[in-house]
């Protein structure tokens, strides 16, 4: 699944262990400072969105030109992962 800013690949784990994720930020995104900022923002957005469901692996590919606020990125990630059923159910006070 993808958006203008991210591509997400998921897979179920055989061992049903804790949810894991990886990040791919290519040099096309920018220099080292820009890539590290994109990684930090994406990690924060994943945590803000609730993390990855146990038994799932996810790889997030950040596309060039991704300069969003963490909250907006978290909303996009949450929508994508809910459609793919890789996030745990949202707590009702997530946005509070």
C-alpha positions as CSV (number, residue, x, y, z in Angstrom):
1,X,0.0,0.0,0.0
2,X,1.3,3.5,-0.7
3,X,0.6,7.2,-0.5
4,X,2.4,10.2,-2.0
5,X,4.8,10.1,1.0
6,X,5.2,6.4,2.0
7,X,5.1,2.9,0.8
8,X,4.4,0.1,3.3
9,X,5.0,-3.6,2.9
10,X,3.7,-6.0,5.6
11,X,4.0,-9.7,6.3
12,X,2.7,-12.0,9.0
13,X,5.3,-13.6,11.2
14,X,5.4,-17.3,11.7
15,X,6.3,-17.1,15.4
16,X,3.5,-14.5,16.3
17,X,6.1,-12.4,18.2
18,X,6.2,-8.7,18.8
19,X,5.4,-6.4,15.9
20,X,8.5,-5.1,14.1
21,X,9.2,-2.4,11.5
22,X,12.0,-1.2,9.4
23,X,12.6,2.1,7.6
24,X,14.1,2.7,4.2
25,X,15.1,6.2,3.4
26,X,17.2,6.5,0.2
27,X,19.6,9.2,-0.8
28,X,17.0,10.5,-3.2
29,X,15.2,11.9,-0.2
30,X,18.1,14.2,0.5
31,X,21.4,14.6,2.4
32,X,22.2,12.8,5.7
33,X,20.5,15.5,7.8
34,X,17.3,15.3,5.8
35,X,17.3,11.5,5.8
36,X,17.9,11.3,9.5
37,X,15.1,13.8,10.1
38,X,12.7,11.7,7.9
39,X,13.7,8.6,9.9
40,X,13.0,10.3,13.3
41,X,9.7,11.7,12.1
42,X,8.6,8.4,10.7
43,X,9.5,6.5,13.9
44,X,7.6,9.1,16.0
45,X,4.6,8.8,13.7
46,X,4.6,5.0,14.0
47,X,4.7,5.2,17.8
48,X,2.1,7.9,17.8
49,X,-0.2,5.8,15.6
50,X,0.1,2.9,18.1
51,X,2.9,0.7,16.9
52,X,2.8,-2.5,14.9
53,X,0.5,-5.3,15.9
54,X,2.1,-8.5,17.4
55,X,2.7,-11.1,14.7
56,X,3.3,-8.5,12.0
57,X,6.4,-7.1,10.3
58,X,6.3,-3.9,8.3
59,X,8.8,-2.0,6.1
60,X,8.2,1.7,5.5
61,X,9.8,3.3,2.5
62,X,9.9,7.1,2.7
63,X,9.5,8.8,-0.7
64,X,11.4,11.9,-1.8
65,X,9.7,15.2,-0.9
66,X,8.2,13.9,2.4
67,X,8.1,16.9,4.6
68,X,5.0,16.5,6.8
69,X,4.2,17.2,10.4
70,X,4.5,14.1,12.6
71,X,0.8,14.2,13.4
72,X,-0.1,14.2,9.7
73,X,2.3,11.4,8.9
74,X,0.9,9.4,11.9
75,X,-2.6,9.8,10.5
76,X,-1.6,8.6,7.1
77,X,0.3,5.6,8.6
78,X,-2.6,4.8,10.9
79,X,-5.1,4.7,7.9
80,X,-2.8,2.6,5.8
81,X,-2.0,0.1,8.5
82,X,-5.6,-0.3,9.6
83,X,-6.6,-1.1,6.0
84,X,-3.8,-3.7,6.0
85,X,-4.8,-4.9,9.6
86,X,-1.2,-4.5,10.9
87,X,-2.0,-2.1,13.7
88,X,-3.7,-3.0,16.9
89,X,-7.2,-1.5,17.4
90,X,-7.0,2.2,18.1
91,X,-7.6,3.3,21.7
92,X,-10.5,5.8,21.9
93,X,-8.3,8.5,23.4
94,X,-5.4,8.3,20.9
95,X,-5.9,11.9,19.7
96,X,-6.6,13.3,23.1
